[in-house]
C-alpha cells in the first residue's frame, strides 16, 4: 500500500530495484545555537526502498531544514528573501545597491548558504511596505518602544565633532 502523497516504482540508488517511494516525513534534527543544542522538527522529503530497506533524505530536505532554522531564529527564509526582491522588481545587484548590503551576501542568503543576522533581516523586512509577506515572516524583529519626539530631535542635533569656535572666540 502506498502512503498518501507517495510515488511508487522509482529505481533505488542502493539496490537498483524498482521499489523506491518518495514521501514527506517528520524529521527531528539538532541545530547548534551558540553552545546550546536545539532540537528542531520539520517535514522533509524521504526516499525509502521496500526491497532493501534503505531510506535517505530526498531532494529538498536541506532546504526544509534550513527553513526550520530560519523559523526558529525568526529570520526570513531564502524563498522569502527572493520573493520580496522579485515583488519589488529588483535584481540582486539593485537590491545590494539600494540597501548597501553586499551582493555576495544576498546571493548566499537566497541560495540558503548562510542566514542573515538580525539587523540585516530587519532591514530586508523594512522594504516590505506592501505587507505581502506571509504572517510568520512578519513575526521577526519588532521595536520594543516608540521613539519620543524629544529623543528624535536630540539625535538630530547630536554630533561627535567638537565645536571649537567657542574656544577661538575666547582666545
C-alpha positions in Angstrom: 0.0 0.0 0.0 1.3 3.4 -0.9 1.1 6.2 1.7 -0.8 9.4 0.7 1.4 11.7 -1.4 3.9 8.9 -2.2 5.1 8.0 -5.7 6.0 4.3 -6.1 8.2 2.5 -8.5 11.3 4.5 -8.9 14.7 2.8 -9.1 16.5 2.5 -5.7 20.0 4.1 -5.7 21.3 1.3 -3.4 19.9 -2.0 -4.9 18.6 -0.9 -8.3 15.2 -2.4 -7.6 12.1 -0.5 -8.9 10.8 -0.2 -5.3 11.7 3.3 -4.1 9.0 5.6 -2.9 9.1 9.4 -2.1 7.2 10.6 0.9 7.2 13.5 3.4 8.1 12.6 6.9 8.5 14.4 10.2 12.2 14.7 11.0 14.0 15.8 14.1 17.4 17.4 13.8 19.8 19.2 16.1 20.7 22.9 15.5 23.6 24.3 17.4 22.7 27.8 18.6 25.9 29.1 20.3 26.8 26.4 22.9 23.2 25.0 23.0 21.9 22.1 21.0 18.4 22.8 19.9 16.2 20.1 18.6 14.1 21.3 15.7 11.3 19.5 13.8 10.2 19.7 10.2 8.8 17.7 7.3 11.4 16.5 4.8 11.2 14.5 1.6 12.4 11.0 2.2 13.1 8.2 -0.3 12.5 4.6 1.0 13.1 1.3 -0.7 10.8 -1.5 0.1 13.2 -4.1 -1.4 16.4 -3.3 0.5 15.0 -1.2 3.4 17.3 1.8 2.8 16.0 5.2 3.4 17.6 8.6 2.8 16.6 12.3 2.6 15.3 13.3 -0.8 15.7 16.4 -2.8 14.7 19.5 -0.9 15.4 18.1 2.6 18.3 20.5 3.3 16.0 23.4 2.2 13.3 22.2 4.6 15.8 22.0 7.5 17.2 25.5 6.6 13.7 26.9 6.6 13.1 25.4 10.1 16.3 27.0 11.4 15.2 30.4 9.9 11.8 30.0 11.6 13.5 29.2 14.9 15.7 32.2 14.6 12.8 34.5 13.4 14.6 35.2 10.1 13.4 35.3 6.5 13.9 32.1 4.5 15.8 32.1 1.2 12.4 31.8 -0.6 11.0 34.8 1.3 14.1 37.0 0.5 13.9 36.0 -3.1 10.1 36.6 -3.2 10.5 40.1 -1.6 13.2 41.1 -4.1 11.1 39.8 -7.0 7.9 41.6 -5.7 9.9 44.8 -5.6 11.1 44.2 -9.2 14.8 44.3 -8.2 17.8 42.3 -9.3 20.2 41.1 -6.7 22.6 43.8 -7.8 20.0 46.5 -7.5 18.9 45.3 -4.0 22.5 45.3 -2.9 22.9 48.9 -4.2 19.8 50.2 -2.6 20.4 48.5 0.8 24.2 48.8 0.9 24.3 45.1 1.6 27.0 43.2 -0.3 25.7 41.4 -3.4 27.6 38.3 -2.3 25.6 38.2 1.0 22.3 38.5 -0.9 23.4 35.6 -3.2 24.4 33.5 -0.2 21.1 34.2 1.6 18.9 33.4 -1.4 20.9 30.2 -2.1 20.5 29.1 1.5 24.2 29.0 2.2 24.1 31.4 5.2 21.5 33.1 7.3 21.4 36.8 7.6 22.0 38.5 11.0 19.1 40.1 12.9 19.8 43.7 11.9 20.1 42.8 8.1 16.9 40.7 8.4 15.1 43.7 9.9 16.5 45.9 7.0 15.0 43.5 4.5 11.7 43.3 6.3 11.5 47.1 6.3 11.5 47.0 2.5 8.1 45.1 2.5 5.9 48.2 2.7 3.1 46.4 0.8 2.8 43.8 3.7 2.9 41.0 1.1 5.0 38.7 3.4 3.4 35.7 5.0 2.2 36.3 8.6 5.0 34.1 10.1 7.6 36.1 8.2 6.4 39.3 9.8 6.8 38.0 13.3 10.6 38.6 13.5 12.2 41.8 14.7 10.0 44.4 16.4 10.9 47.7 18.1 10.1 47.5 21.8 9.3 51.2 22.1 8.0 54.2 20.2 10.7 56.9 19.9 9.9 60.1 21.7 9.9 63.4 19.8 12.5 64.9 22.1 14.8 61.9 21.6 14.5 62.2 17.8 15.2 66.0 18.0 18.2 65.4 20.3 19.6 62.8 17.9 19.4 65.3 15.0 21.4 67.9 17.0 24.0 65.3 18.2 27.5 65.5 16.7 30.7 63.7 17.5 32.7 66.7 16.2 33.6 69.2 18.8 32.7 72.8 18.0 35.9 74.7 18.6 34.5 78.1 17.6 33.7 78.9 21.2 37.3 78.4 22.1 38.5 80.5 19.3 36.3 83.4 20.3 37.6 83.3 23.9 41.3 83.5 22.8 
